Amino acid sequence: MNRVVVGLSGGVDSSVAAAILHHQGYEVVGLTLWLMKGKGQCCSEGMVDAAFICEQLGIPHHIVDSRDVFQAHIVDYLVAGYSDGITPLPCSQCNKTVKFGPMVKYAREQLGIDKIATGHYARISYNSDLGRYQLLRAVDQSKDQSYFLYDLTQDLLAASVFTLGEMHKTETRKIAAEFGLKTADKPESMDLCLVEANGSMREFLDKYLAAKKGDIVDREGRVLGQHDGVHHYTIGQRRGLGIAAAEALYVIGIDAVNNRVVVGDRTHLTQPECTVSRVNWVSIAPPTTPIRAEVQIRYRTTPAPVTVIPLMDGQDAHPTRVWDGQDAHPTRVKLVFDEPQLSITPGQAAVWYDGDILLGGGIIERQN
């Protein structure tokens, strides 16, 4: 009998993934990671619901205490990033370092099982010509989560099953109801688990970072107002500046070293290019020359045409000199957009595609 470990968060998606595989005859083992205390779907309430689902399906349920890992790789990572004036994206790092990696390790070493499944909306295929597993967008484009999975390695993709990748969310809800799952009508998780557990990102950060007053300035350095901590701001932010001006002002830069928030009008938000680091090449081998693709610089942004230029490790993006193939594969790229993009935010992920195929992605290092 085929065996699979299903990561259960206590939400409807992972519950349906487990139910489908169980119905198909798989020997299913439920696995829930205890990440933190609180109201979020990944926390106490989620563990209770996940345990109930396993009881409904008649499958074993394992809980792994991952709080220290989550603290080190997500909480500390977020706090350090906001303190340095960037806006980190925790979800991709959480998926690789906290969830998929440890789940595969636990499944293999503790249970002798080679496959894990989750409720993510994405697809995996194997391209025999390239000898690589490829990550694809979900059929339901409105629920596609491939953007958050760009950092998965070939080994993790080979071990993973995305049961819902070919389905629409409406089908998931229908199947949950047909199986009579407790989570069938459970509301969607609308935000980061840390935000759900703390009320807002501001409240979460205020637990770790003390208020530190500083200046809000324009591009020429003229003081327009005051702030109580650079960690309360992000690129593109308009509300909450507390500045009266004839035209709308946006955060266009965060200078953590000098404790300043820089604002400007909407025209100052657009940039023609940016540099991306910590790149993971997913569905193709690392290229040695520029490639064409479509990129998302945030989860919900419309994919934009772009030229992706590989850079050598340690190479500055100015002037551009492509990777020469002598070093290890390029872990930095320069993205040159066909049209300047709004609110390019250091710390967020840039993920590029060829149609539905996710080619690669990384963390925005800086605007150029």
Secondary structure, DSSP 4 states (H G I P E B T S, - for coil): --EEEEE--SSHHHHHHHHHHHHTT-EEEEEEEE--SSSSTTSHHHHHHHHHHHHHHT--EEEEE-HHHHIIIIIHHHHHHHHTT----HHHHIIIIIIIHHHHHHHHHHH----EEE--SEEEEEETTTTEEEEEE-SSTTT--GGGGTT--HHHHHHEEETTTTS-HHHHHHHHHHTT-TTTTPPPP-S-HHHHHHSSHHHHHHTTS----EEEE-TT--EEEEES-GGG--TT--TT-----SS--EEEEEETTTTEEEEE-GGGGEEEEEEEEEEEE-SSPPPSS-EEEEEESSTTSPPEEEEEEEE-TT--SSS--B--SSSSPP-EEEEEEEEEEE---TTSEEEEEETTEEEEEEEEEEE-
